[in-house]
Each structure stands twice: as C-alpha cells, then as structure tokens.
Amino acid sequence: MRSFYHYMMRYRGNKQADDEKQLADWMFEDHSFPKQATSYHELSSYLEWNIPFTNALAVFDRLYDAYQIEENG
C-alpha cells in the first residue's frame, strides 16, 4: 500500500487553486510530515497539531476516505 503522502502528490501542480492542492503543497513543503504513513490516526493527529489552514482537517477526512477506497479496492 502506498502512503497517503504519495496519494496526495497527484494534487500538486493543479492549475486550479483548491483545498486539495493547498493541502498537497503544504504536505510537500513540510519536511516533518510523516511521508510514509498510511494510518488515519497518525496522519490526523499530525494535522491536528500542525493545521495548515482552517478547513484542512475536513479536506483530509474527505481525501483519506477516497485514498482508502482506491488503495483497498
């Protein structure tokens, strides 16, 4: 299973400046982000302590659900 970070990199470089791109860009630029993590709890805990923008947790929850569906088929 690939990491959530790897899944999110599909949103980097999008021409449209949306929440998905903002979160992906922040993850890329944050050198402490747990880039190998696949666990919801590890990732959400990190985001709760280092929230990059107001609705980042809601965006993460939505994208993590999509990540789970794609990775687990």
C-alpha positions in Angstrom: 0.0 0.0 0.0 1.4 3.4 -1.0 1.5 6.1 1.6 -1.2 8.8 1.9 1.5 11.4 1.0 2.2 9.6 -2.2 -1.5 9.5 -3.0 -1.8 13.3 -2.3 1.0 14.3 -4.7 -1.5 13.9 -7.6 -3.0 17.2 -6.5 0.3 19.2 -6.6 0.7 21.4 -9.6 -3.0 21.6 -10.3 -3.8 24.8 -12.2 -6.9 25.3 -10.0 -6.0 26.6 -6.6 -8.4 24.5 -4.5 -8.2 22.9 -1.0 -6.8 19.7 -2.3 -3.9 21.5 -4.0 -3.3 23.6 -0.9 -3.1 20.6 1.4 -0.8 18.7 -1.1 1.5 21.6 -1.5 1.7 22.1 2.3 2.5 18.4 2.8 5.2 18.6 0.2 6.8 21.7 1.8 6.5 20.4 5.4 9.7 18.4 6.0 8.4 16.9 9.2 5.2 15.5 7.6 5.0 11.7 8.1 5.5 10.8 4.4 5.5 7.0 4.9 2.3 7.0 7.0 -0.9 5.1 6.0 -2.7 5.3 9.3 -5.6 7.7 9.7 -4.8 8.3 13.4 -1.1 9.1 12.8 -2.0 11.5 9.9 -4.9 13.2 11.6 -3.0 13.6 14.8 -0.2 15.3 12.9 -2.6 17.6 11.1 -4.4 18.5 14.4 -1.1 19.7 15.8 0.1 21.4 12.7 -3.0 22.5 10.9 -2.0 24.4 7.8 -5.4 26.2 7.1 -8.8 26.4 8.6 -10.6 23.5 6.9 -7.6 21.3 6.4 -9.0 18.5 8.6 -12.3 18.4 6.7 -10.3 18.2 3.4 -8.1 15.5 4.9 -11.1 13.4 6.1 -12.6 13.5 2.6 -9.4 12.7 0.8 -8.4 10.0 3.2 -11.8 8.2 2.5 -11.0 8.4 -1.2 -7.5 7.1 -0.6 -8.8 4.1 1.4 -11.3 3.2 -1.4 -8.6 3.5 -4.1 -6.0 1.6 -2.1 -8.2 -1.2 -0.8 -10.3 -1.5 -3.9 
